[in-house]
Amino acid sequence: MTQERILDLMRDGLTAIMLVSAPPLLMGLTVGIIVSIFQAVTSIQEPTLAFIPKIVAVLLSLIIFGPFMLATLTNYFTILIGSIPELTIPR
């Protein structure tokens, strides 16, 4: 296995991580900003108010984007496991 192939696998892994983690993180961020704006407008400064909407948003994003996330990870691991025969022991 060449260094270029190893770097390609690492880049593909980082891309898969970003694609899988983006939907829940973006949903949580969006809901957090909306709740923060609501709190600022209404002068409600309860720190626990933001947790429940964020949790619900992240769970909904996992339900909605779950098949995409699973397909992304499955494709990456298929490529990764398929590259095992290319491994050679350096001498």
C-alpha positions as CSV (number, residue, x, y, z in Angstrom):
1,M,0.0,0.0,0.0
2,T,1.4,3.3,-1.0
3,Q,1.5,6.5,1.0
4,E,-0.9,8.1,-1.5
5,R,-3.4,5.3,-0.9
6,I,-3.1,5.7,2.8
7,L,-3.7,9.4,2.5
8,D,-6.7,8.8,0.3
9,L,-8.2,6.5,2.9
10,M,-7.6,9.0,5.6
11,R,-9.1,11.8,3.6
12,D,-12.1,9.6,2.8
13,G,-12.5,8.8,6.5
14,L,-12.4,12.5,7.5
15,T,-14.9,13.3,4.8
16,A,-17.2,10.5,6.1
17,I,-16.9,11.8,9.6
18,M,-17.8,15.3,8.5
19,L,-20.8,14.1,6.5
20,V,-22.1,11.9,9.3
21,S,-21.7,14.5,12.0
22,A,-22.9,17.5,10.1
23,P,-26.7,17.0,10.2
24,P,-27.1,16.6,14.0
25,L,-24.6,19.4,14.7
26,L,-26.2,21.8,12.3
27,M,-29.7,21.0,13.6
28,G,-28.5,21.5,17.2
29,L,-26.8,24.8,16.3
30,T,-29.8,26.1,14.4
31,V,-32.2,25.3,17.2
32,G,-29.8,26.7,19.8
33,I,-29.6,30.0,17.9
34,I,-33.3,30.2,17.6
35,V,-33.9,29.5,21.3
36,S,-31.2,32.1,22.2
37,I,-32.9,34.7,20.1
38,F,-36.2,33.9,21.7
39,Q,-34.6,34.1,25.2
40,A,-33.1,37.5,24.3
41,V,-36.3,38.9,23.0
42,T,-38.4,37.7,25.9
43,S,-35.8,38.3,28.6
44,I,-36.1,34.8,29.8
45,Q,-32.7,33.7,31.1
46,E,-33.4,30.1,32.0
47,P,-30.3,28.1,30.9
48,T,-32.2,24.8,30.9
49,L,-34.7,26.1,28.4
50,A,-32.4,25.4,25.5
51,F,-31.7,21.7,26.3
52,I,-35.0,20.1,25.5
53,P,-35.4,21.7,22.0
54,K,-31.8,20.9,21.1
55,I,-32.2,17.2,22.2
56,V,-35.4,16.9,20.2
57,A,-33.8,18.5,17.1
58,V,-30.8,16.2,17.3
59,L,-33.0,13.1,17.7
60,L,-35.2,14.2,14.8
61,S,-32.1,14.8,12.6
62,L,-30.9,11.3,13.5
63,I,-34.2,9.9,12.4
64,I,-34.4,11.9,9.2
65,F,-30.7,11.6,8.2
66,G,-30.1,8.2,9.7
67,P,-30.3,6.3,6.4
68,F,-27.9,8.7,4.7
69,M,-25.5,8.5,7.6
70,L,-25.6,4.7,7.7
71,A,-25.0,4.6,3.9
72,T,-22.1,6.9,4.2
73,L,-20.4,4.9,6.9
74,T,-21.2,1.6,5.1
75,N,-19.6,2.8,1.9
76,Y,-16.5,4.0,3.7
77,F,-16.1,0.8,5.6
78,T,-16.6,-1.3,2.5
79,I,-13.8,0.6,0.8
80,L,-11.6,0.3,3.9
81,I,-12.1,-3.4,4.3
82,G,-11.7,-3.9,0.5
83,S,-8.3,-2.3,0.8
84,I,-7.0,-4.9,3.3
85,P,-5.6,-7.2,0.6
86,E,-3.5,-4.4,-0.6
87,L,-1.6,-4.3,2.7
88,T,2.0,-5.6,2.5
89,I,4.5,-6.0,5.2
90,P,7.6,-3.8,4.5
91,R,10.9,-5.7,4.7
